[in-house]
C-alpha cells in the first residue's frame, strides 16, 4: 500500500489526512477562549442594558433611546469596528454626557457583546 504524502517547501512529509486534520483543528474555536468570549458578551449585554440603553438600541430589533445614536448592530457591522477600537471608545466619555466612560474591564465586556452582534 502506497502512503499518500506530499513534500512541503520546508522538507517535511505530510499525509493529506494529517494536513486536513491540522487545518480543521486550527479553524475550530478553542473551548476556553470561546467560552470566555461568551461570558464576556453576556456580561457586556447586561452592562449595556444598564449604561447604554438611554441612547442606543442595545438589543437587535428594539428601538433606540431618545437620541439618534447608532444601534449596536450597526456599530458591530461597520467594517472598521474591532474589539480594541470599541473598548477604547467605550472607556472615554462621549456625547457630552456624564458617566459614559466605562472602566477597561466593563468596556471590554460591552465591546465583546457588540462584536457578538456582527452578522457573519
Secondary structure, 3 states (H helix, E strand, C coil): CCCCEEECCCCCEEEHHHHHHHHHHHHCCCHHHHHHHHHHHHHHHHHHHHHCCCCCCCCCCCCCCCCCCCCHHHHHCCCCCCHHHHHHHHHCCCCCCCCCCCCHHHHHHHHHHHHHCCCC
